[in-house]
Amino acid sequence: MELNRSLFILFFFILLFGIIFLFNYLTNRRKVKKKKLDSIGEMNYLIAKFKLNKKEINYRHEIIYISLINSFIISSVGTFVTCLNIMMILQLVIGFVLLFALIYSLYEIYGRHLVKKLRRNENEF
């Protein structure tokens, strides 16, 4: 019985991840095609926090990673919180704490990676 529940949780995570990734990627891709680069909030946050040069960023390439990060955050928090058998208010509190912790930590890691990548590209020329 426990194996069926584990498989259901895994299937739910993968399905949720796929749906959120497609939606997020297509939305961001449409913004890049229409040259509305300032409306991608995640990139604006990274540019401001890490003082990146907008002209050096390949938005078409970076929206894939942003969509993967967003999909992982939402899917993992959603799957984890729905698996808890506790009161709904506690699920919401735990969900918000996990959501903000994952957003901060994953975008911090990705921002540092982006800084190193842009510096490496700068040094090549």
Contacts in CASP RR format, 6 or more apart in sequence:
PFRMAT RR
TARGET T0000
AUTHOR 0000-0000-0000
METHOD contacts of the structure
MODEL  1
MELNRSLFILFFFILLFGIIFLFNYLTNRRKVKKKKLDSIGEMNYLIAKF
KLNKKEINYRHEIIYISLINSFIISSVGTFVTCLNIMMILQLVIGFVLLF
ALIYSLYEIYGRHLVKKLRRNENEF
9 79 0 8 1.000
9 83 0 8 1.000
12 79 0 8 1.000
12 82 0 8 1.000
13 75 0 8 1.000
13 76 0 8 1.000
13 79 0 8 1.000
16 74 0 8 1.000
16 75 0 8 1.000
16 78 0 8 1.000
16 79 0 8 1.000
17 71 0 8 1.000
17 72 0 8 1.000
17 75 0 8 1.000
18 71 0 8 1.000
18 75 0 8 1.000
20 70 0 8 1.000
20 71 0 8 1.000
20 74 0 8 1.000
20 75 0 8 1.000
21 67 0 8 1.000
21 68 0 8 1.000
21 70 0 8 1.000
21 71 0 8 1.000
24 66 0 8 1.000
24 67 0 8 1.000
24 70 0 8 1.000
24 71 0 8 1.000
25 63 0 8 1.000
25 64 0 8 1.000
25 67 0 8 1.000
28 40 0 8 1.000
28 63 0 8 1.000
28 66 0 8 1.000
28 67 0 8 1.000
29 60 0 8 1.000
29 63 0 8 1.000
31 37 0 8 1.000
31 39 0 8 1.000
31 40 0 8 1.000
32 40 0 8 1.000
32 59 0 8 1.000
32 60 0 8 1.000
32 63 0 8 1.000
37 43 0 8 1.000
37 54 0 8 1.000
37 59 0 8 1.000
38 44 0 8 1.000
40 59 0 8 1.000
40 63 0 8 1.000
40 66 0 8 1.000
42 66 0 8 1.000
42 69 0 8 1.000
42 70 0 8 1.000
42 107 0 8 1.000
43 57 0 8 1.000
43 59 0 8 1.000
43 62 0 8 1.000
43 66 0 8 1.000
45 107 0 8 1.000
46 52 0 8 1.000
46 107 0 8 1.000
46 110 0 8 1.000
46 111 0 8 1.000
46 114 0 8 1.000
47 54 0 8 1.000
47 57 0 8 1.000
49 111 0 8 1.000
50 111 0 8 1.000
50 112 0 8 1.000
50 114 0 8 1.000
50 115 0 8 1.000
52 114 0 8 1.000
52 115 0 8 1.000
52 118 0 8 1.000
53 118 0 8 1.000
56 118 0 8 1.000
56 121 0 8 1.000
56 122 0 8 1.000
57 114 0 8 1.000
57 118 0 8 1.000
62 114 0 8 1.000
65 110 0 8 1.000
66 110 0 8 1.000
69 106 0 8 1.000
69 107 0 8 1.000
69 110 0 8 1.000
72 102 0 8 1.000
72 106 0 8 1.000
73 99 0 8 1.000
73 102 0 8 1.000
73 103 0 8 1.000
73 106 0 8 1.000
76 98 0 8 1.000
76 102 0 8 1.000
77 95 0 8 1.000
77 98 0 8 1.000
77 99 0 8 1.000
77 102 0 8 1.000
78 95 0 8 1.000
80 95 0 8 1.000
80 98 0 8 1.000
81 91 0 8 1.000
81 92 0 8 1.000
81 94 0 8 1.000
81 95 0 8 1.000
81 98 0 8 1.000
82 91 0 8 1.000
84 90 0 8 1.000
84 91 0 8 1.000
84 94 0 8 1.000
END
